[in-house]
Amino acid sequence: MSDPSVQQLFDLSGKAALITGGTGHLGSAFAAALAECGASVILASRELARAESAVETLPRGPHYAVELDQLDESSLDAGFERAVELAGHVDILINNGQQGHALDWTNVTGEAFSADLRNATGYFLLSRRLRDHVVARQAPGSIVMIGSMYGVVGSYPDAYEGVCTASPVQYHALKGGIIHMTRHLAAYWAADQVRVNCLSPGPFPNARAPGEMVERLKTKCPLRRMGSPHELKGALVLLASDAGSYITGQNLLVDGGWTAW
């Protein structure tokens, strides 16, 4: 029997992928990438109508929308069960959704800090649901956590000074924790045929980001520019598909060389 071709390795036909935060700046690109490679995509959002609208823009199909708040365990469980009901099964989980406070180390409260860290709890609980689901089916599974370069390195104070709120300390704590949780779960779930990896974007500011801050960030990056969401698509599909079948427990940085310095 011949080895699979590159096209076959990246093909997600017959797979169902659940993605949280799939209607946002980066999430939209992630959802499109999965759909373009043949997966049935289940978009999860706190607002069902928003997910339903976003599903209509995806190619191929069928695709589905579910209501899911990852900070609410009962909503998380109900959303996962609904995803299985709609698609019949789930093979891939993209933990991308995030809710946070735009508060830096000078003014973040203990309550806000703890609330933001609950995103990591949601990532774990959803990951465990996916693991238990595929093990029950005796099928392989792939989980991709979305981290950040700021889970690996600190931010530059001068990039934000006098322009906007500094990169939140609780965001750095969250993303660093997600990266290490990836390694831990990968080690424990490898025997279950469940791969767990992390994709950590570098600077991908949305249209609302202050222009002066963006210009300062460019000087910190070897490529001297910001990333475009579509530049994450290939890395995501690599980790989610059979193209990455021997990759687990890794943190893939797509950061324009930011962390090379």
Backbone bond lengths (Angstrom), bond angles and torsions (degrees), N, CA, C in turn:
res aa  C-N    CA-C-N  psi(-1)  N-CA   C-N-CA  omega(-1)  CA-C   N-CA-C  phi
1 M - - - 1.468 - - 1.531 109.28 -
2 S 1.310 116.10 130.51 1.460 120.24 -177.15 1.516 111.46 -76.46
3 D 1.331 115.09 155.42 1.458 120.32 176.97 1.520 110.20 -66.73
4 P 1.348 117.49 150.46 1.470 119.76 178.22 1.522 110.64 -66.14
5 S 1.313 115.28 147.61 1.457 121.26 177.66 1.527 109.84 -76.35
6 V 1.307 116.62 166.34 1.464 120.66 176.48 1.520 110.55 -58.32
7 Q 1.320 116.40 -41.34 1.466 119.82 179.79 1.524 111.28 -61.86
8 Q 1.335 116.51 -39.96 1.461 120.05 178.83 1.530 111.70 -68.30
9 L 1.317 116.79 -36.47 1.459 120.35 -179.05 1.523 112.08 -64.74
10 F 1.321 116.92 -36.40 1.465 121.15 -178.74 1.529 113.01 -90.21
11 D 1.320 117.64 -3.38 1.458 122.09 -178.15 1.527 110.58 -76.00
12 L 1.323 117.06 125.65 1.467 121.74 179.78 1.530 112.28 -107.33
13 S 1.308 117.19 17.57 1.462 120.53 179.17 1.529 110.32 -58.35
14 G 1.312 115.72 134.71 1.456 121.41 -179.38 1.516 113.70 86.33
15 K 1.322 117.49 -6.97 1.454 121.76 178.32 1.529 110.17 -95.65
16 A 1.319 116.14 149.46 1.461 121.81 174.75 1.523 107.84 -117.38
17 A 1.318 115.45 130.12 1.468 120.90 -175.30 1.518 110.32 -121.38
18 L 1.327 115.82 124.33 1.465 121.88 175.45 1.521 108.28 -96.94
19 I 1.330 116.64 126.64 1.455 120.61 179.69 1.519 109.98 -128.25
20 T 1.323 115.83 127.68 1.456 120.43 174.47 1.522 108.54 -90.57
21 G 1.319 116.17 150.40 1.457 119.48 -178.66 1.512 112.70 63.36
22 G 1.309 117.10 29.28 1.464 121.53 -174.97 1.506 115.27 -79.22
23 T 1.333 117.49 3.83 1.468 119.76 178.65 1.521 111.45 -108.08
24 G 1.319 117.92 0.90 1.461 121.39 -175.00 1.512 114.02 -89.50
25 H 1.340 115.28 -168.13 1.465 123.41 -174.58 1.527 112.24 -56.89
26 L 1.318 116.96 -52.82 1.463 121.22 178.48 1.522 111.75 -90.82
27 G 1.323 116.29 -34.36 1.456 120.36 -178.56 1.511 113.71 -59.21
28 S 1.320 116.84 -34.64 1.469 120.31 178.76 1.520 111.00 -62.78
29 A 1.335 116.45 -39.71 1.462 120.13 177.80 1.526 110.68 -68.45
30 F 1.330 116.67 -39.18 1.464 120.18 177.83 1.535 110.67 -61.22
31 A 1.320 115.97 -46.65 1.470 120.64 -178.73 1.523 110.65 -62.37
32 A 1.334 116.41 -43.04 1.462 120.44 179.70 1.521 110.91 -63.19
33 A 1.337 117.12 -41.01 1.461 120.72 -179.53 1.528 111.14 -61.09
34 L 1.323 116.59 -45.05 1.460 120.74 -179.95 1.525 110.90 -63.62
35 A 1.329 115.95 -43.41 1.463 120.31 179.58 1.520 111.29 -65.33
36 E 1.321 117.46 -42.06 1.462 121.61 -179.35 1.521 112.15 -63.11
37 C 1.335 116.55 -25.96 1.467 120.90 178.52 1.522 112.41 -92.34
38 G 1.326 116.86 6.79 1.456 120.72 171.13 1.507 117.23 102.71
39 A 1.337 118.27 -2.34 1.460 119.98 -179.40 1.516 111.79 -74.65
40 S 1.321 115.82 150.51 1.456 120.86 165.27 1.523 106.41 -82.83
41 V 1.312 116.28 122.73 1.459 121.29 -173.98 1.519 109.92 -101.36
42 I 1.327 116.15 132.06 1.457 121.58 172.91 1.518 106.95 -109.87
43 L 1.328 116.26 108.45 1.459 121.63 -179.80 1.519 109.58 -85.61
44 A 1.328 116.35 126.05 1.459 121.63 178.63 1.516 109.55 -109.76
45 S 1.321 115.40 134.05 1.460 121.11 -179.99 1.521 108.84 -149.62
46 R 1.336 115.77 155.36 1.465 119.17 173.45 1.516 110.57 -66.35
47 E 1.339 116.63 -23.73 1.460 122.42 179.93 1.522 108.68 -112.48
48 L 1.323 116.93 107.40 1.458 121.07 -176.24 1.521 111.71 -58.64
49 A 1.319 117.37 -40.94 1.463 120.57 -178.23 1.526 111.36 -61.00
50 R 1.330 115.88 -37.50 1.463 119.65 179.11 1.521 110.79 -65.57
51 A 1.331 116.84 -41.89 1.462 120.74 178.31 1.523 110.57 -65.82
52 E 1.310 117.08 -40.98 1.470 121.00 179.71 1.514 110.93 -62.28
53 S 1.316 116.85 -40.21 1.458 120.86 178.82 1.529 111.11 -65.90
54 A 1.336 116.94 -42.26 1.458 121.22 -178.82 1.526 111.79 -67.34
55 V 1.324 116.93 -35.62 1.457 121.00 179.53 1.529 111.14 -58.87
56 E 1.324 116.03 -34.72 1.464 120.29 -177.86 1.526 112.97 -64.68
57 T 1.320 117.86 -19.03 1.466 121.61 -178.17 1.525 112.79 -89.63
58 L 1.330 117.90 -8.93 1.461 120.70 -175.12 1.521 111.51 -81.83
59 P 1.334 117.75 143.02 1.464 121.07 178.41 1.518 112.20 -76.60
60 R 1.321 114.98 164.28 1.458 123.11 176.17 1.522 110.76 59.69
61 G 1.301 119.91 -126.40 1.455 120.77 -179.68 1.511 111.88 122.56
62 P 1.337 119.29 -176.55 1.473 125.89 5.36 1.528 112.88 -75.53
63 H 1.327 115.48 152.69 1.454 122.56 177.66 1.522 109.04 -127.63
64 Y 1.323 116.27 161.09 1.455 120.41 -172.46 1.530 110.72 -139.00
65 A 1.321 115.39 163.45 1.463 121.97 178.01 1.517 109.04 -128.15
66 V 1.346 115.99 139.23 1.463 120.47 176.70 1.526 109.08 -136.63
67 E 1.313 115.10 151.65 1.462 121.35 174.24 1.523 108.21 -88.73
68 L 1.326 116.88 127.51 1.462 120.36 -177.29 1.517 109.41 -156.52
69 D 1.318 115.94 123.48 1.460 122.34 174.47 1.523 107.04 -110.95
70 Q 1.320 117.69 109.75 1.460 120.91 -173.53 1.530 113.35 -70.37
71 L 1.324 116.93 -11.96 1.460 119.92 177.23 1.528 112.25 -89.60
72 D 1.317 116.24 -2.73 1.465 122.70 -179.71 1.524 107.35 -120.46
73 E 1.330 117.11 109.93 1.466 119.90 -172.77 1.521 112.76 -61.04
74 S 1.319 118.27 -37.83 1.462 119.84 179.45 1.526 110.54 -67.41
75 S 1.336 117.47 -39.48 1.463 121.12 176.67 1.521 110.66 -65.96
76 L 1.319 116.04 -39.75 1.471 121.45 178.88 1.528 110.37 -61.17
77 D 1.325 116.76 -46.70 1.466 120.49 179.85 1.524 111.22 -64.09
78 A 1.322 115.99 -44.90 1.467 120.01 -179.23 1.524 110.95 -64.54
79 G 1.330 116.56 -39.25 1.453 120.36 179.72 1.517 112.21 -65.85
80 F 1.343 116.88 -40.55 1.460 119.32 178.25 1.526 110.82 -65.68
81 E 1.318 115.90 -43.82 1.468 119.48 179.71 1.523 111.38 -62.57
82 R 1.321 116.29 -37.46 1.464 120.29 177.98 1.531 110.40 -66.82
83 A 1.331 117.29 -37.54 1.459 121.06 178.25 1.528 110.78 -61.54
84 V 1.333 115.91 -43.51 1.468 120.29 178.46 1.527 110.22 -65.12
85 E 1.323 115.71 -40.31 1.468 120.25 179.82 1.531 111.03 -61.91
86 L 1.328 116.19 -42.49 1.469 120.39 -176.89 1.520 112.63 -73.71
87 A 1.325 116.51 -47.33 1.465 120.85 -173.76 1.529 113.23 -92.13
88 G 1.333 116.91 -15.51 1.459 120.68 -178.51 1.515 112.94 92.15
89 H 1.308 116.83 -27.95 1.473 122.28 179.70 1.523 107.23 -169.92
90 V 1.323 115.90 163.41 1.461 122.05 173.91 1.521 107.48 -131.45
91 D 1.323 116.38 130.20 1.460 121.93 -177.84 1.523 112.60 -111.74
92 I 1.324 115.60 -26.63 1.467 121.74 -172.98 1.524 108.40 -130.86
93 L 1.317 115.87 137.04 1.465 121.11 174.75 1.518 108.99 -124.13
94 I 1.328 116.02 127.42 1.459 121.89 173.76 1.524 106.97 -111.00
95 N 1.327 116.37 106.57 1.460 121.85 179.38 1.532 108.80 -85.84
96 N 1.313 116.14 91.94 1.458 121.46 -173.74 1.517 113.92 -119.11
97 G 1.324 118.27 -24.49 1.458 120.88 -175.65 1.518 112.35 -62.82
98 Q 1.319 115.40 147.76 1.466 119.17 177.90 1.515 110.18 -156.04
99 Q 1.323 114.60 139.10 1.461 121.70 173.02 1.523 107.00 -124.41
100 G 1.340 116.85 132.18 1.444 119.29 -176.26 1.511 113.11 -153.70
101 H 1.327 115.40 175.49 1.456 122.59 -179.95 1.529 110.01 -111.74
102 A 1.308 116.90 136.06 1.463 122.16 178.11 1.525 109.62 -83.37
103 L 1.322 114.80 63.53 1.465 122.31 -179.57 1.515 108.41 -126.51
104 D 1.346 117.48 134.85 1.455 119.48 -179.51 1.527 110.55 -98.87
105 W 1.339 116.58 -169.70 1.464 120.11 -173.99 1.524 113.07 -64.36
106 T 1.322 117.21 -18.95 1.468 120.13 -177.47 1.519 113.02 -78.03
107 N 1.327 117.52 -26.27 1.465 118.06 -172.54 1.529 115.02 -137.02
108 V 1.326 118.57 2.58 1.454 118.78 179.11 1.530 109.18 -68.55
109 T 1.304 116.19 135.72 1.461 121.39 177.26 1.523 110.03 -87.99
110 G 1.318 115.75 161.79 1.453 119.34 176.32 1.514 111.72 -59.93
111 E 1.319 115.38 -38.39 1.471 119.87 -179.84 1.520 111.06 -63.93
112 A 1.338 117.40 -45.61 1.459 121.21 -179.66 1.520 111.33 -66.20
113 F 1.335 116.61 -40.30 1.463 121.28 178.59 1.530 109.79 -59.08
114 S 1.318 116.55 -50.40 1.460 120.88 -178.81 1.517 111.51 -64.45
115 A 1.329 116.68 -38.21 1.466 120.20 179.60 1.521 111.18 -62.09
116 D 1.337 116.49 -40.74 1.461 119.64 -179.07 1.525 111.41 -68.23
117 L 1.319 117.36 -34.53 1.462 120.33 178.52 1.528 112.00 -68.48
118 R 1.307 117.09 -17.53 1.467 119.91 177.77 1.524 111.91 -63.92
119 N 1.337 117.51 -18.35 1.465 119.22 174.72 1.530 110.42 -58.73
120 A 1.331 117.34 -37.37 1.465 120.66 178.72 1.529 110.54 -64.53
121 T 1.328 116.16 -37.77 1.466 119.78 176.77 1.526 109.91 -61.19
122 G 1.319 116.47 -44.23 1.457 120.49 178.23 1.521 112.16 -61.07
123 Y 1.338 116.55 -41.67 1.464 120.08 177.93 1.522 110.64 -59.70
124 F 1.339 115.79 -43.16 1.463 118.83 -179.48 1.524 111.45 -65.84
125 L 1.322 116.73 -48.47 1.463 119.51 -176.36 1.526 112.14 -61.46
126 L 1.322 116.55 -40.69 1.468 119.40 177.55 1.524 110.46 -67.23
127 S 1.329 116.59 -40.13 1.465 120.12 178.77 1.520 110.72 -61.19
128 R 1.321 116.31 -41.66 1.470 119.26 179.40 1.524 110.86 -66.09
129 R 1.325 117.34 -37.28 1.465 119.97 176.44 1.526 110.30 -61.07
130 L 1.340 116.50 -43.78 1.467 119.88 179.20 1.522 110.46 -64.14
131 R 1.339 116.77 -45.18 1.460 120.26 -179.86 1.528 111.22 -59.29
132 D 1.327 117.42 -48.09 1.462 120.69 -178.90 1.528 111.21 -63.90
133 H 1.334 116.19 -36.63 1.464 121.46 -178.98 1.529 111.51 -65.63
134 V 1.319 117.86 -47.39 1.467 119.61 -177.61 1.525 111.26 -73.15
135 V 1.334 117.71 -34.47 1.463 120.12 177.76 1.527 109.62 -63.24
136 A 1.326 117.38 -41.44 1.461 121.05 178.28 1.523 111.56 -62.03
137 R 1.327 115.73 -30.48 1.472 120.87 179.37 1.525 112.21 -88.76
138 Q 1.338 116.94 -5.78 1.469 122.87 -174.08 1.520 110.20 55.89
139 A 1.327 114.21 45.57 1.457 121.43 -179.28 1.525 109.26 -124.28
140 P 1.323 117.62 155.39 1.470 119.78 175.95 1.522 110.70 -76.07
141 G 1.321 116.18 158.44 1.457 120.55 178.45 1.510 110.80 -140.43
142 S 1.326 115.17 156.97 1.462 120.47 177.65 1.522 109.07 -134.23
143 I 1.318 115.51 129.76 1.466 122.12 178.47 1.520 108.23 -119.54
144 V 1.333 115.83 130.41 1.459 121.21 175.63 1.521 108.12 -120.18
145 M 1.321 115.77 113.15 1.458 121.42 172.73 1.532 107.96 -83.34
146 I 1.310 117.20 144.60 1.458 119.84 174.01 1.522 108.48 -102.10
147 G 1.315 114.77 112.63 1.452 121.79 179.66 1.515 110.53 -99.46
148 S 1.305 116.18 -137.66 1.464 122.16 179.39 1.521 108.91 -170.79
149 M 1.333 115.88 153.85 1.463 118.76 171.45 1.530 109.73 -59.87
150 Y 1.344 116.16 -25.62 1.458 120.20 179.51 1.523 112.53 -78.01
151 G 1.311 117.04 1.82 1.452 120.69 168.15 1.514 111.36 -91.17
152 V 1.342 116.09 -3.57 1.456 122.70 -176.57 1.524 111.75 -117.15
153 V 1.345 116.00 -38.30 1.466 121.43 -178.37 1.529 109.70 -129.73
154 G 1.329 115.79 159.55 1.455 120.20 173.54 1.522 110.35 -77.72
155 S 1.316 116.43 166.36 1.458 120.39 177.69 1.526 109.81 -94.85
156 Y 1.337 115.56 162.35 1.460 121.53 179.98 1.532 109.85 -88.23
157 P 1.326 118.30 119.50 1.468 119.71 179.66 1.527 113.18 -56.88
158 D 1.349 116.91 -36.80 1.465 118.72 -176.06 1.519 113.65 -71.90
159 A 1.320 118.09 -11.59 1.461 120.38 177.13 1.524 111.48 -73.11
160 Y 1.328 116.40 -23.31 1.464 120.83 -175.08 1.527 113.25 -113.96
161 E 1.317 116.70 -21.98 1.461 121.83 -172.00 1.525 112.47 -55.64
162 G 1.332 114.93 126.53 1.453 121.18 178.18 1.509 114.93 76.70
163 V 1.343 116.80 1.86 1.472 120.47 -177.51 1.527 111.59 -117.05
164 C 1.326 116.29 -49.77 1.462 120.06 -175.26 1.522 109.31 -160.20
165 T 1.324 115.06 177.18 1.461 121.24 177.61 1.525 110.28 -59.44
166 A 1.309 116.55 138.00 1.462 120.47 177.74 1.527 110.54 -65.65
167 S 1.318 115.68 161.20 1.462 120.22 176.64 1.527 109.01 -55.75
168 P 1.340 118.75 124.50 1.471 121.58 -173.13 1.524 113.43 -62.87
169 V 1.313 116.11 132.59 1.469 120.98 -179.90 1.522 110.40 -60.42
170 Q 1.333 117.87 -36.02 1.460 119.93 -178.79 1.526 111.53 -69.93
171 Y 1.326 116.91 -26.13 1.471 121.16 175.57 1.528 109.51 -67.19
172 H 1.333 116.78 -43.45 1.464 120.79 177.96 1.525 110.48 -62.74
173 A 1.325 116.67 -42.91 1.460 120.45 178.70 1.528 110.86 -62.93
174 L 1.323 115.97 -41.73 1.462 121.47 179.63 1.520 111.33 -61.89
175 K 1.321 116.59 -52.03 1.458 119.94 -174.83 1.520 112.09 -68.86
176 G 1.343 116.83 -36.72 1.453 118.75 175.05 1.514 111.53 -62.29
177 G 1.318 116.39 -39.64 1.455 120.99 178.09 1.518 112.47 -65.91
178 I 1.330 116.43 -39.14 1.468 120.68 179.60 1.526 110.36 -64.16
179 I 1.328 116.59 -40.50 1.463 120.40 179.42 1.522 110.52 -62.24
180 H 1.325 117.05 -43.60 1.458 118.42 -178.67 1.531 111.47 -75.00
181 M 1.323 117.84 -33.12 1.463 119.99 174.60 1.524 109.98 -60.53
182 T 1.319 116.94 -35.55 1.463 121.41 176.99 1.523 110.71 -56.17
183 R 1.328 116.77 -47.94 1.460 120.69 -178.92 1.537 110.87 -62.69
184 H 1.317 115.72 -43.54 1.461 120.60 -177.49 1.530 111.11 -62.83
185 L 1.320 117.08 -49.51 1.458 120.31 -178.11 1.523 111.49 -67.17
186 A 1.331 116.29 -35.50 1.466 119.24 178.58 1.523 111.07 -60.92
187 A 1.320 116.21 -40.88 1.463 120.31 -179.46 1.529 111.58 -66.74
188 Y 1.314 116.25 -38.99 1.466 120.21 -177.38 1.523 113.00 -79.00
189 W 1.326 118.08 -29.52 1.457 120.68 -173.03 1.521 114.41 -103.47
190 A 1.320 117.79 0.74 1.463 120.07 179.58 1.526 111.09 -58.99
191 A 1.326 116.80 -39.61 1.465 120.49 179.88 1.522 112.47 -66.26
192 D 1.323 116.58 -16.93 1.466 121.65 178.86 1.526 112.56 -92.99
193 Q 1.335 117.50 6.71 1.468 123.34 -176.35 1.529 111.66 64.25
194 V 1.322 115.94 31.51 1.460 120.71 177.41 1.526 108.08 -113.56
195 R 1.313 115.61 114.78 1.461 119.95 177.25 1.530 109.23 -90.97
196 V 1.324 116.18 139.89 1.466 121.70 179.74 1.523 107.87 -130.03
197 N 1.318 116.14 119.01 1.453 121.93 179.52 1.516 110.10 -133.32
198 C 1.312 115.18 167.53 1.459 121.21 179.37 1.530 109.10 -125.74
199 L 1.303 117.14 135.16 1.460 123.67 173.06 1.520 107.54 -109.56
200 S 1.321 116.68 118.67 1.466 121.15 -175.93 1.525 110.94 -112.95
201 P 1.325 117.45 104.12 1.458 120.29 177.60 1.529 111.21 -71.39
202 G 1.313 114.87 151.15 1.451 121.89 170.66 1.510 110.02 -90.42
203 P 1.327 118.49 -134.98 1.466 120.94 -176.51 1.534 112.17 -80.59
204 F 1.315 115.50 107.10 1.463 122.76 177.44 1.531 108.89 -130.15
205 P 1.330 118.41 63.38 1.471 119.90 -175.78 1.519 112.72 -65.43
206 N 1.339 115.56 145.84 1.457 118.93 176.26 1.532 109.79 -85.93
207 A 1.321 115.61 179.65 1.463 120.60 -174.10 1.523 112.95 -65.84
208 R 1.329 117.67 -17.40 1.467 121.31 -178.74 1.526 112.79 -85.25
209 A 1.311 118.02 -8.78 1.459 121.00 -177.59 1.530 110.61 -67.15
210 P 1.329 118.65 138.48 1.464 121.63 179.42 1.527 111.78 -58.87
211 G 1.318 115.84 131.78 1.452 120.73 -176.74 1.514 114.01 -59.22
212 E 1.330 117.73 -39.71 1.462 120.87 -179.44 1.520 110.70 -64.83
213 M 1.322 117.13 -39.94 1.460 119.81 177.62 1.527 110.43 -62.57
214 V 1.317 116.85 -43.26 1.466 121.00 -179.54 1.523 110.57 -60.25
215 E 1.330 117.26 -43.01 1.467 120.45 179.32 1.521 110.93 -63.35
216 R 1.315 117.41 -38.51 1.468 120.27 177.49 1.524 111.21 -66.75
217 L 1.336 116.68 -39.51 1.455 120.03 179.58 1.525 111.38 -62.92
218 K 1.307 117.32 -34.92 1.465 120.38 -179.48 1.525 111.54 -58.44
219 T 1.321 116.84 -34.46 1.465 120.04 -178.34 1.526 111.92 -71.41
220 K 1.329 117.43 -16.19 1.463 121.75 -178.85 1.528 112.16 -90.55
221 C 1.317 117.52 -6.15 1.457 122.64 -171.95 1.532 110.51 -110.99
222 P 1.320 119.38 128.74 1.458 120.82 178.77 1.529 114.18 -53.76
223 L 1.313 118.50 -36.05 1.468 120.52 178.67 1.527 112.93 -78.52
224 R 1.330 116.30 -6.77 1.470 122.82 174.82 1.533 113.46 58.31
225 R 1.323 115.37 31.32 1.465 119.82 175.37 1.509 109.56 -155.80
226 M 1.314 115.35 167.17 1.450 121.81 175.96 1.533 110.05 -89.11
227 G 1.316 115.36 159.79 1.454 119.74 178.78 1.518 112.51 -83.74
228 S 1.326 116.36 154.81 1.458 123.16 172.82 1.523 107.97 -105.88
229 P 1.333 118.89 140.95 1.462 120.81 -174.78 1.526 115.13 -49.66
230 H 1.345 117.34 -35.56 1.467 118.64 -177.70 1.527 111.83 -64.72
231 E 1.343 117.73 -17.83 1.453 120.53 -179.03 1.532 112.56 -76.27
232 L 1.319 116.87 -2.74 1.462 121.87 174.90 1.527 112.51 -97.69
233 K 1.316 116.93 -11.89 1.459 120.65 -172.16 1.527 112.81 -62.94
234 G 1.324 116.76 -45.38 1.459 119.62 -177.99 1.512 112.75 -63.63
235 A 1.333 116.19 -42.28 1.466 120.45 179.95 1.518 110.78 -64.42
236 L 1.330 117.12 -40.76 1.459 120.34 -180.00 1.523 110.92 -62.39
237 V 1.326 117.00 -47.30 1.461 120.51 -177.98 1.527 110.68 -66.22
238 L 1.322 117.78 -35.81 1.465 120.41 175.65 1.521 110.51 -55.66
239 L 1.328 117.01 -48.40 1.463 120.67 -176.82 1.526 112.25 -72.37
240 A 1.319 117.23 -31.95 1.469 120.87 -175.66 1.523 112.99 -82.18
241 S 1.310 117.47 -26.40 1.465 121.78 -170.25 1.524 112.65 -101.51
242 D 1.340 115.48 179.53 1.462 121.11 176.94 1.524 111.97 -67.74
243 A 1.320 117.86 -12.40 1.461 120.11 174.89 1.529 110.40 -62.47
244 G 1.324 116.19 -23.62 1.462 121.31 178.22 1.512 112.54 -110.33
245 S 1.325 117.33 30.78 1.467 120.76 -172.08 1.527 114.24 -64.10
246 Y 1.342 117.56 -18.13 1.464 120.09 177.96 1.528 110.96 -111.83
247 I 1.316 115.89 22.04 1.462 121.75 179.09 1.520 108.47 -114.78
248 T 1.311 116.68 118.62 1.464 120.41 173.80 1.526 109.00 -152.99
249 G 1.328 115.72 148.88 1.455 121.53 -179.90 1.514 114.14 76.49
250 Q 1.325 116.96 16.44 1.461 120.46 -174.65 1.531 112.09 -106.06
251 N 1.323 114.53 156.20 1.462 121.96 174.85 1.516 107.28 -117.97
252 L 1.322 116.67 107.96 1.459 122.36 -178.11 1.523 109.27 -94.18
253 L 1.328 115.92 114.47 1.462 121.99 179.69 1.531 109.96 -91.46
254 V 1.323 115.26 126.99 1.464 121.68 174.14 1.519 105.56 -119.65
255 D 1.343 115.21 89.02 1.467 118.86 -165.01 1.529 114.98 -136.65
256 G 1.345 116.37 16.36 1.451 118.33 179.18 1.520 113.55 65.04
257 G 1.321 117.20 17.76 1.448 122.10 -178.68 1.510 115.12 91.50
258 W 1.343 117.45 4.08 1.462 122.11 -175.50 1.532 112.44 -48.83
259 T 1.327 116.82 -49.71 1.465 120.47 -174.56 1.527 113.03 -84.08
260 A 1.342 117.31 3.59 1.467 120.08 175.02 1.526 110.76 -77.01
261 W 1.327 117.67 -21.56 1.463 122.36 178.89 1.512 111.14 -89.13
